[in-house]
Amino acid sequence: MKTDDFDYDLPLELIAQTPLEKRDSSKLMVIDRKTGEIEHKKFNNIIDYLEKDDILVINDTKVIPARLFGVKEDTNAVIEILMLKEHNDNCWECLVKPAKRIKIGTIVNFGNGKLKAECIEVKDEGIRIFKLIYEGILFEILDELGTMPLPPYIHEKLENKDRYQTIYAKNEGSAAAPTAGLHFTDELIQQLKGKGVIILPITLHVGLGTFRPVNVENVKEHKMHSEFYQMTKEVAEILNNRKKRIISVGTTSTRTLETIMNLYGTFKECSGWTDIFIYPGYEFKAIDGLITNFHLPKSTLLMLISAFASKELVFKAYNEAIINKYRFFSFGDSTFFK
């Protein structure tokens, strides 16, 4: 299976640069995996496709202002870091530019010393481990000094940083938003609950996998970076006693649910790190439906949905989306694979 098999041509003007004024006014493409039928709707029409006792699984991770610009203490060279995940005791794995300037012992200064980062380990692919030095509460300091880590294909300034958060974002720790959830509003959530749809939160902190393209020729040789996940006892019990479908909101929720089922054969209270890589040939054990955005060519996310539906159906849907001028990627429109 070749990475190039998952390539497609996308007009640049279809890459959404800014969020819509109203979250649930985005387009929704509904794709029937059994019949191949494709419908064109608005996202708030999702309520028409969900039934009483269906379970929507959402990812309640919260994006932190993880992109920081600082200077090396010895040379004043400008350094950019993207905080990816915490290891322990204020030690963070970070993506660094330019990485070649950062050696073990290098100290980067942010906000005139309000935050310092000392490199304690050098890794491949521009990754460094930093020990953070500060006084006070880290996330308050990041709110002051950091910026939202928007994907590289977004070139417009984000006027309201809350628009790169889901309305149910709760647990801080992501370097990117679980974008499938950006379409939900408080009003829509209440309407779904009123219909009897069960909404359950799990957590997966989105990390480097979101930013890393697949650079190998053979799909099976790609290595995913690990991300932290968590499921509570209450959520696990409801999932195990479900009456109807489990519908995952996003590929991050999907990867969490599938990881847990692969490990334990059931849902259970647990936390850990997952590097699960789902591509065609994978047999899904956890989900019956998937709400997700339109994904980048040759990406692991496109491979995941090609496993859940079929590559042929996915590419048929994407071609139709291009013809109908759907908006793509993080701030773009949505799909529902049922």
C-alpha positions as CSV (number, residue, x, y, z in Angstrom):
1,M,0.0,0.0,0.0
2,K,1.6,3.2,-1.2
3,T,1.3,6.6,0.4
4,D,0.8,8.1,-3.1
5,D,-2.4,6.1,-3.3
6,F,-3.9,8.6,-0.9
7,D,-3.0,11.7,-2.8
8,Y,-5.5,14.1,-4.4
9,D,-5.5,17.6,-6.0
10,L,-7.1,20.3,-4.0
11,P,-7.6,23.9,-5.2
12,L,-5.9,26.2,-2.7
13,E,-9.0,28.4,-2.4
14,L,-10.9,25.5,-0.8
15,I,-8.5,25.4,2.2
16,A,-10.5,27.2,4.9
17,Q,-8.5,30.0,6.4
18,T,-11.0,31.3,9.0
19,P,-13.9,29.8,10.9
20,L,-17.5,30.5,9.9
21,E,-19.4,33.0,12.1
22,K,-21.7,30.3,13.3
23,R,-20.2,27.0,14.1
24,D,-23.0,24.7,13.0
25,S,-23.7,26.5,9.7
26,S,-20.9,24.6,8.0
27,K,-21.7,22.1,5.3
28,L,-22.3,18.5,6.2
29,M,-21.7,15.7,3.7
30,V,-23.6,12.5,4.8
31,I,-22.0,9.3,3.4
32,D,-23.8,5.9,3.6
33,R,-21.0,3.3,3.8
34,K,-23.4,0.5,2.7
35,T,-25.1,2.1,-0.3
36,G,-22.5,4.7,-1.3
37,E,-25.3,7.4,-1.3
38,I,-24.0,10.9,-0.6
39,E,-26.2,13.7,0.7
40,H,-25.4,17.5,1.1
41,K,-26.7,19.1,4.2
42,K,-25.8,21.7,6.9
43,F,-24.1,20.6,10.1
44,N,-27.1,21.4,12.2
45,N,-29.0,18.7,10.2
46,I,-26.8,16.1,12.0
47,I,-29.7,15.8,14.5
48,D,-31.8,14.2,11.8
49,Y,-29.3,11.3,11.5
50,L,-29.0,10.5,15.2
51,E,-31.5,8.5,17.2
52,K,-32.5,8.1,20.8
53,D,-29.8,6.1,22.7
54,D,-27.2,6.7,20.0
55,I,-23.9,7.6,21.8
56,L,-21.8,10.5,20.5
57,V,-18.2,10.2,21.9
58,I,-16.4,13.6,22.0
59,N,-12.8,14.5,22.8
60,D,-12.8,17.1,25.6
61,T,-9.1,18.0,25.3
62,K,-8.3,21.7,25.4
63,V,-5.6,23.3,23.2
64,I,-3.0,25.2,25.0
65,P,-1.2,28.4,23.6
66,A,1.7,26.1,22.8
67,R,3.6,28.1,20.3
68,L,6.3,30.3,21.9
69,F,8.9,32.7,20.5
70,G,12.0,33.3,22.6
71,V,15.7,34.0,22.4
72,K,18.8,32.0,23.2
73,E,20.4,33.3,26.4
74,D,24.0,33.3,24.9
75,T,23.4,34.6,21.4
76,N,19.9,36.2,21.4
77,A,19.0,34.1,18.3
78,V,15.3,33.9,17.9
79,I,13.9,30.4,18.6
80,E,10.4,29.1,18.1
81,I,9.1,26.1,20.0
82,L,5.9,24.2,19.9
83,M,5.1,22.4,23.1
84,L,3.8,18.9,22.3
85,K,3.4,16.9,25.5
86,E,4.5,16.9,29.1
87,H,6.8,14.1,30.2
88,N,7.1,14.7,33.9
89,D,8.2,17.4,36.4
90,N,7.8,20.3,34.0
91,C,9.8,18.5,31.3
92,W,8.1,18.9,27.8
93,E,8.7,17.4,24.4
94,C,8.9,20.3,21.9
95,L,9.3,20.8,18.2
96,V,12.0,23.5,17.7
97,K,12.9,25.9,14.8
98,P,15.8,26.1,14.1
99,A,16.5,22.9,15.9
100,K,20.2,22.9,14.9
101,R,20.8,25.8,17.3
102,I,19.5,23.9,20.3
103,K,22.0,21.6,22.1
104,I,21.9,20.0,25.5
105,G,22.3,22.8,28.1
106,T,21.0,25.6,25.8
107,I,18.6,27.9,27.6
108,V,15.8,29.7,25.8
109,N,14.3,32.8,27.4
110,F,10.6,33.8,26.9
111,G,8.9,37.0,28.1
112,N,12.1,38.6,29.5
113,G,12.7,35.6,31.8
114,K,9.1,35.0,32.9
115,L,9.6,31.5,31.4
116,K,12.9,29.7,30.6
117,A,13.4,26.4,28.9
118,E,16.6,24.4,29.3
119,C,17.4,21.7,26.7
120,I,18.0,18.4,28.5
121,E,17.7,15.9,25.6
122,V,18.2,16.0,21.8
123,K,15.9,13.9,19.6
124,D,15.5,13.4,15.9
125,E,13.1,15.4,13.6
126,G,13.6,18.7,15.3
127,I,12.4,17.4,18.7
128,R,14.0,18.5,22.0
129,I,13.1,17.8,25.6
130,F,13.1,21.0,27.7
131,K,13.0,21.5,31.4
132,L,10.7,24.5,32.0
133,I,11.7,27.1,34.7
134,Y,9.1,29.5,36.0
135,E,7.2,30.8,39.0
136,G,3.4,30.5,39.2
137,I,1.0,28.5,37.1
138,L,2.3,27.4,33.7
139,F,-0.9,27.6,31.8
140,E,-1.4,31.2,33.0
141,I,2.0,32.0,31.7
142,L,1.3,30.4,28.4
143,D,-1.9,32.4,28.1
144,E,0.2,35.5,28.4
145,L,3.2,34.5,26.3
146,G,2.0,31.8,23.9
147,T,-0.1,31.7,20.7
148,M,-2.5,29.1,19.4
149,P,-0.6,26.5,17.3
150,L,-2.6,26.8,14.1
151,P,-1.7,24.4,11.3
152,P,0.8,25.6,8.7
153,Y,-1.8,25.8,5.9
154,I,-3.7,28.5,7.8
155,H,-2.2,31.9,6.9
156,E,-4.9,34.2,8.3
157,K,-4.7,35.6,11.8
158,L,-7.2,34.0,14.2
159,E,-9.2,36.9,15.7
160,N,-10.9,34.9,18.4
161,K,-8.7,32.1,19.9
162,D,-11.7,30.4,21.3
163,R,-12.7,29.5,17.8
164,Y,-9.8,27.0,17.8
165,Q,-11.4,25.3,20.8
166,T,-14.5,23.1,20.9
167,I,-17.3,24.4,23.1
168,Y,-16.8,21.5,25.5
169,A,-12.9,21.8,25.7
170,K,-12.0,21.0,29.3
171,N,-8.7,19.1,29.9
172,E,-5.7,21.2,28.9
173,G,-2.9,19.6,27.0
174,S,-3.3,19.6,23.2
175,A,-1.0,21.1,20.5
176,A,-3.9,21.1,18.0
177,A,-7.7,21.1,18.2
178,P,-9.9,18.0,17.6
179,T,-11.4,19.8,14.7
180,A,-14.4,17.6,14.1
181,G,-15.9,19.0,17.3
182,L,-15.6,22.6,16.2
183,H,-19.0,22.5,14.5
184,F,-21.0,21.9,17.7
185,T,-22.8,24.7,19.5
186,D,-24.4,24.7,23.0
187,E,-27.8,24.9,21.3
188,L,-27.2,21.9,19.1
189,I,-25.8,19.8,22.0
190,Q,-29.0,20.6,24.0
191,Q,-31.2,19.6,21.0
192,L,-29.3,16.3,20.7
193,K,-29.7,15.6,24.4
194,G,-33.4,16.4,24.1
195,K,-33.7,13.8,21.4
196,G,-32.2,11.2,23.7
197,V,-28.7,11.1,22.2
198,I,-26.1,10.3,24.8
199,I,-23.0,12.5,24.7
200,L,-19.9,11.1,26.4
201,P,-16.4,12.7,26.8
202,I,-13.1,11.0,26.5
203,T,-9.7,12.7,26.3
204,L,-6.9,12.4,23.8
205,H,-4.2,15.2,23.8
206,V,-3.4,15.9,20.2
207,G,0.3,15.9,19.5
208,L,2.9,15.7,16.8
209,G,1.1,13.2,14.7
210,T,-1.2,16.1,13.6
211,F,1.8,18.0,12.2
212,R,3.8,15.2,10.7
213,P,3.2,14.2,7.1
214,V,3.7,10.6,5.9
215,N,7.1,10.7,4.3
216,V,7.6,7.0,3.6
217,E,6.7,5.4,0.3
218,N,5.1,2.3,1.9
219,V,2.2,3.2,4.3
220,K,3.1,0.4,6.7
221,E,6.5,1.9,7.4
222,H,5.1,5.1,8.9
223,K,5.5,5.5,12.6
224,M,2.9,7.4,14.6
225,H,4.0,9.6,17.6
226,S,2.3,8.6,20.9
227,E,-0.4,10.7,22.4
228,F,-2.0,10.6,25.9
229,Y,-5.5,9.3,26.3
230,Q,-8.0,8.8,29.2
231,M,-11.4,7.2,29.8
232,T,-13.4,7.4,33.0
233,K,-15.2,4.5,34.7
234,E,-18.6,6.1,34.2
235,V,-18.0,6.5,30.4
236,A,-16.7,3.0,30.1
237,E,-19.8,1.5,31.8
238,I,-22.2,3.5,29.6
239,L,-20.4,2.4,26.4
240,N,-20.4,-1.3,27.5
241,N,-24.1,-1.2,28.1
242,R,-25.0,0.7,24.9
243,K,-28.3,0.0,23.2
244,K,-27.5,1.5,19.8
245,R,-24.6,3.0,17.8
246,I,-21.4,4.5,19.0
247,I,-20.6,7.5,16.8
248,S,-17.2,9.0,17.2
249,V,-16.7,12.7,16.8
250,G,-13.3,12.9,15.1
251,T,-10.3,10.7,14.4
252,T,-8.9,11.4,17.8
253,S,-11.9,10.0,19.6
254,T,-11.8,7.1,17.1
255,R,-8.2,6.3,17.8
256,T,-8.8,6.4,21.6
257,L,-11.8,4.0,21.4
258,E,-10.1,1.6,19.1
259,T,-6.9,1.6,21.2
260,I,-8.9,0.7,24.4
261,M,-10.8,-2.1,22.6
262,N,-7.6,-3.5,21.1
263,L,-5.9,-3.5,24.5
264,Y,-8.8,-4.8,26.7
265,G,-11.5,-6.2,24.5
266,T,-13.9,-4.0,26.3
267,F,-14.2,-0.4,27.5
268,K,-12.8,0.3,30.9
269,E,-11.4,3.1,33.1
270,C,-7.9,3.6,31.8
271,S,-5.2,6.1,30.7
272,G,-2.0,5.7,28.7
273,W,-0.2,6.5,25.5
274,T,-1.3,5.4,22.1
275,D,0.5,5.4,18.7
276,I,-2.2,3.4,16.9
277,F,-2.1,3.8,13.2
278,I,-5.3,2.9,11.3
279,Y,-5.2,2.4,7.6
280,P,-7.2,0.2,5.1
281,G,-7.3,-3.4,6.2
282,Y,-7.9,-2.5,9.8
283,E,-11.0,-4.1,11.4
284,F,-12.9,-1.6,13.6
285,K,-14.0,-2.9,17.0
286,A,-15.4,0.2,18.7
287,I,-17.3,2.6,16.4
288,D,-20.4,2.4,14.2
289,G,-20.2,5.9,12.7
290,L,-17.8,8.8,12.4
291,I,-18.1,12.6,12.2
292,T,-15.0,14.2,10.8
293,N,-13.6,17.0,8.7
294,F,-12.0,16.8,5.2
295,H,-8.4,15.8,5.6
296,L,-5.1,16.5,3.9
297,P,-3.8,14.4,1.0
298,K,-1.5,11.5,2.0
299,S,-2.4,12.0,5.7
300,T,-2.9,9.4,8.4
301,L,-6.4,10.8,8.9
302,L,-7.3,10.3,5.3
303,M,-6.0,6.7,5.6
304,L,-8.2,6.2,8.8
305,I,-11.4,7.2,7.1
306,S,-10.5,5.1,4.0
307,A,-10.3,2.1,6.4
308,F,-13.6,2.9,8.0
309,A,-15.5,3.4,4.7
310,S,-13.5,2.4,1.6
311,K,-10.8,4.3,-0.3
312,E,-13.1,4.3,-3.4
313,L,-16.0,5.8,-1.5
314,V,-13.9,8.3,0.3
315,F,-12.3,9.6,-2.9
316,K,-15.7,9.7,-4.6
317,A,-16.9,11.9,-1.7
318,Y,-13.9,14.1,-1.8
319,N,-14.2,14.6,-5.5
320,E,-17.9,15.6,-5.0
321,A,-16.8,17.9,-2.2
322,I,-14.4,19.7,-4.5
323,I,-17.0,20.1,-7.2
324,N,-19.5,21.5,-4.7
325,K,-16.8,23.8,-3.2
326,Y,-16.8,22.4,0.3
327,R,-14.3,24.0,2.7
328,F,-11.4,21.7,3.7
329,F,-9.2,21.0,6.7
330,S,-9.3,22.4,10.3
331,F,-11.8,25.3,9.8
332,G,-13.6,23.6,7.0
333,D,-16.8,21.6,6.5
334,S,-17.8,18.2,7.9
335,T,-18.6,14.6,6.9
336,F,-20.7,12.0,8.6
337,F,-19.9,8.4,7.7
338,K,-22.8,6.3,8.8
